[in-house]
């Protein structure tokens, strides 16, 4: 279960995905995490489906969801090595 504490994890890469719809969002996220194994991504995503889709995507792909701040539309994901 991801952390929801007030101190966000330290991240290596920040990506503001804007309003990308979840299909395009996860395809681009997949490309980015594959290019940077082990790094922590801070992802900002405004798609309304992101709060459900990103944790599910992490669970299916083996990437680690470290924390989420749903009101701020931000997720921290460690790319699997």
N, C-alpha and C positions, 0 to 999 in steps of 0.2 A: 504494500500500500504506500503510495507516495506521501511525502511529508507536506504538511500545510503550515509549517511553522513560519514565524515572521522573518527569519533570516534565510534568504534564498541561497541555494548552492552556488558555489563559484563555478563559472562557466568559461569554456574556451572559445566558443563561437556563439554569436547572436544572429538570429535570422527573424526578421519581421516578414511573415508570409502574407500580411495584409488580409484581403478578403478572398484569398484562394479557396475555392470549394474543396471539400475534403478529398475527392478523387485526385485532383491535381496537387493538393497539399501533401498527401502521403506519398505520391510518386516523386515529387521533388525532395521531400524529406528523406526518402529512401536513397535517392542519388547522393544527397549530402552526407548522410551518416556512413554510407559505404566508403566514401572518400576520406573519412576521418575516424577510423576505428578507435574506440576508447575515449574519445573527446566528449565533453559535456556541452550540449546545445541548449541555449536559451531560445525558445521558440515562442513568438507572439503570433497568434492566429485568431482572426475575428470571425471565422466561419461559425455559424450557430451549432453545427454538428461536432465541432472540435472537442468539446468537453467529454463527449461519449466516444468519439472516434479515435482520438490520440491514445488514451489508455488502452483501448482494445487493440490498436495497431501495435503498441509496444508489447503487449502480452502475446500477440501472434508472432511477432518477429524476433523476440528475444532482446530487444533494446530495453534499457532500464529507465522507467519513469521515476525520476528522483523526487520531484516536487511539482505541484501545480498550484496556480493561483487563478482559479476560474474567473472571479470578478475582474481581474486584470488581464484575462485572456492570455496567460503566460504559462508555459510548461518547460521543465528542465529534464532533458533526456540524455542519458549516457549511451553513446553508440557502442554496440557490442564489439568486442575485439575480434 
